[in-house]
Amino acid sequence: MTSQSGPADGPPDPSLTAVMSERRQLINLAYRLLGSLADAEDVVQETYARWYAMTGRERQAVASPGAWLTKVAGRVCLDLLRSARVRRESYVGEWIPEPLPGRTEWITGWSGGTGADPADRVTLDESLSMAFLVVLESMTPAQRVAFILHDVFRYPFADVAEIVGRTPAACRQLATSARRRIGAAQASAAPAAARPDVVRAFKEAWEAKDIEALVGVLDPDATAVGDGGGLVSAELHPVRGSGRIARYLVELRDLAPDLTFQERTVNGQPGLVAYQDDTIVVVMAFGLAGDRISRIWAVRNPEKLRPWTTAG
């Protein structure tokens, strides 16, 4: 997209305000589908580029610009999801969705340093928790698109069908299958009020290098996953079991005694950020089962930490 005023082949676009007001919706949709804010922004850029590639007459003929933009963004995301499966086969280590700061912590202008309009920010809710996004990663591209569009954004299956390229009945079945996966993953989640206390207990035990306390706050079958993307060091495979995770965390503290930790909001949930020499080196999100931590997602890939590290 070269200009918000549109191409010079016709009169000013009367729907410009309506079109640009869809940006936040499109960013929210694309991030949930792709798990990457950078990719989501690329999708929105491509969507607007296609809008302004049309003539003024063609744009004026679009009855609902918002619906048109959503349809195009959905299709671009679907193509990216299909190719992402191939790309991630060559990804070094585990792939974790890009973590997002809480709304009050969002870094204005993190992208390019040009200043971010509040409408460009992703709306944080339960559908953006790391646990939710990780379950989405296990779905087929069609399942993911059908579920997010219908269950999260409330698009009717007739519209979803146009994006996915299947019948409304088939899209309904895709969403139903996806819903079962989400329900199974959330069945034993801890109440929201309990999460900060559990994360704080984990932080304090890690700071104290107290293996027994760490084991106590971790579910016996807990799993820890790291994502360095081949750019920084990270475990290439998940670490499983409370004892192994506790010992691994204490070993990390021994190797990097200058690590400091802050409790921060990560994808709308209590999380931790680790600093080394005043630089954020890892962002951690947690999945809870009852009053214990069952999943740890530790993102170290610097390309995924841009919204956190640009603050300086």
FENMO-V357524 format. One line per field, one symbol per residue. ss: DSSP state (2 for helix, 1 for strand, 0 for the rest). A space follows every 10 residues. Layout:
# FENMO-V357524
ss=???
This chain:
# FENMO-V357524
ss=0000000000 0000022222 0022222222 2222002222 2222222222 2220022222 0000222222 2222222222 2222222220 0000000000 1022200000 0000000222 0000022202 2222222000 2222222222 2200002222 2222000222 2222222222 2222220000 0222222222 2222222000 2222222111 1111111000 0000000011 0222222222 2222200001 1111110011 1111110011 1111111110 0111111110 0222022220 00
